[in-house]
Amino acid sequence: MRSLVSLCLVLLCHPGFVHAQFMPGMGGGATKIYDGKISGTIIDSLNNKPVEFASVALYEKGSEKPIDGVITDEKGNFRIKNLKKGTYRIGITFIGYVQKFVDSLVVTEKKPSVEVGTVRIGPSATMLKEANVEAEKQLIETRIDKLVYNADKDITSKGGNATDILRKVPMLSVDLDGNVSLQGTQNVRILINNKPSSLMLANIADALKMIPADEIEKVEVITSPSAKYDAEGTGGIINIITKKKNIEGLSGSINAGAGTRSSNLFGNLNYRSGRFGTGISGGGFGWIGIGDVSTTRVTQYSTLKQEGDNRNTGFGPSLQWTGDVDLTSKLSLSTSLRVNNFQNRSKGTTDNFFAFTGDALRPSFTNTYNYFTNGLSTDASVDVRRTFKKPDQELSFAGQWTRNNRRTEYESSLDTLDLDYYKESSLNHGITDELTFQTDYTHPVTKAFTIETGAKAILRDVDSDYDYRIFRFASDAYEYDPVRSNVYNNEQDIVAGYLQTSLNLKKFGIKAGLRYEHTTFKGYFDKGDTRFSNEYENFVPSTTISYAKQGKYSLKLSYTQRIQRPGLNFLNPFINATDPTNVTYGNPDLDAEKSHAFELGLNLFKKFGSVNLSAYHRFTDNAIESIRFVDTNDVYITTYGNIGKNRSTGMSLGLNVMWQMKIFLSSNFNLFYYQVESTGLSQNLNNDGVNWNVNLFGSYKFSKRWGVMAFGNFNGPRYSVQGKSTSFWYYNLSARREFKNEKGGIGIGLDNFASWYMHFRNNYSGEGFSYDNDTKVLFLGARISLDYRFGKMEYGGGQKKKKGIKNDDVKDDGGGGMMGR
């Protein structure tokens, strides 16, 4: 830590940085607000009418990177304020017009205000004809290092949540429980605005339900992360970008949705003046799920059949504050504070039928359970960013504190002949604290060659207190069970550094880097004073080579090495015995996974849209796999171990088509062959099969205000070392009408209207047992959504990209673990 802090101090005390803090005229360290202004009017050169909403970007002399900008108002007027003395130029762009620059705009102390006057820009018939596809942002974009799903173009998800969005993203698959897979693996890290969130520290599937779809701008899928990213996440990274508010003055929006399966209400209010901006947002999301469950478990001695029902309800309020200020033209500060509360209740009754081998099934007992989770998550961050005179040269420092305070409790009873003969309850109180420091520096040696370096420290502390109580009929009260209760704690410290280089020639591009991570792990159980520790280091290389022909095609070849540390849901020994015949618990002795991935990608750009094709191969030799077995008490156990070797070899094909700004069609097909074998069980197991998933999307705009969209998602089986999950599908149809002022709209949607229920089947087998599960879920849904925006459409300062922190280093079971079913 001392080394890391010293490095940060050295970087922040760079002479250029110090000079920026004590510029002439800045007495006592106070920030000077400059009074320079550049203003003017933009009009159409043919009809002399004002050009509304044209973009006016501001550049410093000799720089090609804009430092500020505004949007023209309804009269074509613009004004850029708070400028220091210097020489500038402005660039004017608008859809269907030729870009125009005005140079040599000099701001001095004697003449701080520069009036450009009337600037005429001319329409371009060629641009109007050929640039339509680019003018209307496509739903899916393919870039050299990522795939981007522009969720704000998708009206089918209005009123939904992040899970609904991710179901439609190419290469991703989302199962019944909300677990997300990328190219066939659930070992992915999910970031929000390039940062980790305490939401994701406990249960990813639950966390995604709390993010309204209306607040998501886009989703980035990164299959070959560079050395700049944490080495964790063997499958890749999913980055959810929320809509940003950089509007001058007061602005805001409200989104509301009501439906048969979910409802939400979300709003925000933002204020920006010159170099300062702040905003507050909040809302809530509620959902309901109804289903039936049928399970059959067969051993060499007996058969157990279970039939039951389940009702799942939840609510997730959230509140967030953000603030940013440009201390100088090259130094900015941003802060944020976010609080989320997740509550989920699952209630159900299961009838159990039992028989010894050769006998007929007979009623045995009825299990009634009530499972409740309440999680409070908090994120607080501070980011400092320093730019330099040289374009793209940048130094950033970030600090973040996150806490996830989660309480999981259940009550379960076993009834026979309508008499209670056994009851138990349990409370698991888990707290995860995480403190992160990170610094990054980017130095462009030449226009073509860039070096990036940085350091990071993550200090993570996890406490899990699990308390069991058994109901005693004699005392008519619950009594503490000391045998099953305990306190588990672990501390995980990670220190990392990286060096990365980028070479961008006319057509070729090379990005290569090396990341070093040192991990120290300590854990103990309070009872028995049982202690254990582990320490290891990883050198993680990554390389991407690309070739592109502007506007025609691009080709890339990449190799990445990744690791995957187990998260709390995998490590926590808390026993979830909601169903006493099916028990789940974690394994604190798990080691980190290590995987290798190769990918070859080709993107073709045509007048009608684009085609993207990729082939990939990934392998892991110590994969964390679920272990399922039946114990001596005839209880079905699920836990975890480093028992797997897996291989995934596949390809994905995507097609995007747009015609006359009215019709948009998109499809993505992912096909891969998966092999897995056990390495640590008493019985050698192996499994393999072909998996696939298909996304189909189409939209049609009847007019400027009316449009319809349709979506379908079809998923093949998923394989594990002991079985597989069968295929399932999901589809919807939506219509939307924009308001006259184009500041919002109203929409309606239907989900799975032709197949109201979906069956999710799981089949597993092991030494001396087979297990078959069929979950029937009501997927029919209807919803109506409304959104409205207000505020002047002009943006001021504070548009600079914030670096922030990206903690993508822990494997989570996504909702399938002992913390939630």
TATAQUI-V807695 format. One record per run of one state. SS is the DSSP state (~ for helix, > for strand, _ for the rest). FROM is the first residue (numbers start at 1). TO is the last residue. Records with the same first field share a line. If there is no record, write none. Layout:
SS=FROM-TO ; FROM-TO
//
This chain:
_=1-1 ; 13-14 ; 22-26 ; 30-35 ; 45-49 ; 51-54 ; 61-67 ; 72-76 ; 84-85 ; 94-96 ; 98-99 ; 108-112 ; 122-122 ; 124-124 ; 131-131 ; 136-139 ; 143-146 ; 150-150 ; 154-154 ; 158-160 ; 167-171 ; 175-179 ; 183-184 ; 186-187 ; 193-194 ; 196-197 ; 202-203 ; 210-211 ; 223-231 ; 233-235 ; 243-248 ; 260-261 ; 274-275 ; 300-301 ; 327-330 ; 357-361 ; 388-393 ; 417-418 ; 445-448 ; 473-476 ; 481-485 ; 505-507 ; 526-526 ; 550-552 ; 567-567 ; 572-575 ; 580-581 ; 585-592 ; 607-608 ; 631-635 ; 660-662 ; 679-685 ; 702-705 ; 716-717 ; 721-722 ; 726-727 ; 739-743 ; 752-756 ; 767-768 ; 779-780 ; 792-809 ; 812-821
~=2-12 ; 15-21 ; 27-29 ; 125-130 ; 132-135 ; 151-153 ; 155-157 ; 162-166 ; 198-201 ; 204-209 ; 213-215 ; 527-529 ; 568-571
>=36-44 ; 50-50 ; 55-60 ; 68-71 ; 77-83 ; 86-93 ; 97-97 ; 100-107 ; 113-121 ; 123-123 ; 140-142 ; 147-149 ; 161-161 ; 172-174 ; 180-182 ; 185-185 ; 188-192 ; 195-195 ; 212-212 ; 216-222 ; 232-232 ; 236-242 ; 249-259 ; 262-273 ; 276-299 ; 302-326 ; 331-356 ; 362-387 ; 394-416 ; 419-444 ; 449-472 ; 477-480 ; 486-504 ; 508-525 ; 530-549 ; 553-566 ; 576-579 ; 582-584 ; 593-606 ; 609-630 ; 636-659 ; 663-678 ; 686-701 ; 706-715 ; 718-720 ; 723-725 ; 728-738 ; 744-751 ; 757-766 ; 769-778 ; 781-791 ; 810-811
//
